[in-house]
Amino acid sequence: MFSIEHEFDSSIITLVDEGEGMPQEDVVINAFAECVTLEQFNPRLGRAEKITLSMEQIRDLAAALDLPEGVYRIRPDEEKEA
């Protein structure tokens, strides 16, 4: 399950783990124009931990989800120069 909220400067997506067994804490994704942050509460430490990804890292992550093992670099679209 997930929810989406639109704020003034970002979109907030919350992912809720409804899996059976040992569910994970909610993940809150905050998408800004220049970066994306991911936050998840760490019950062991008693605090939320945050990761910030650049838009380039998000692009690479999206591409990586559909590729086999290996090392890749996304090159600028050469057709845009034409």
C-alpha positions, 0 to 999 in steps of 0.5 A, spaced: 500 500 500 502 507 498 499 514 499 501 520 495 501 527 497 502 533 493 506 539 497 508 546 495 515 544 493 515 536 493 511 530 492 511 525 498 510 518 497 509 513 503 510 506 502 507 501 507 509 494 508 503 489 508 507 483 507 506 477 512 512 475 516 516 481 519 514 487 516 518 493 515 517 500 517 514 505 512 518 508 507 517 516 506 519 518 499 520 526 498 521 528 491 523 535 490 525 538 483 533 537 485 533 531 489 529 525 492 530 523 499 528 516 502 526 516 510 525 510 514 524 509 522 530 505 525 527 502 531 534 499 533 536 506 533 530 509 535 530 515 530 529 516 522 534 515 517 535 519 511 538 518 504 538 523 499 539 521 491 540 526 486 536 526 480 541 523 476 542 517 481 534 516 480 535 516 473 540 510 474 536 507 479 530 506 474 534 504 468 538 499 473 531 495 475 531 493 468 538 491 466 542 484 467 548 484 472 554 489 469 556 496 470 553 501 466 553 509 464 547 512 461 550 517 455 546 523 453 541 522 447 545 524 441 539 525 437 538 531 441 544 534 437 541 533 430 
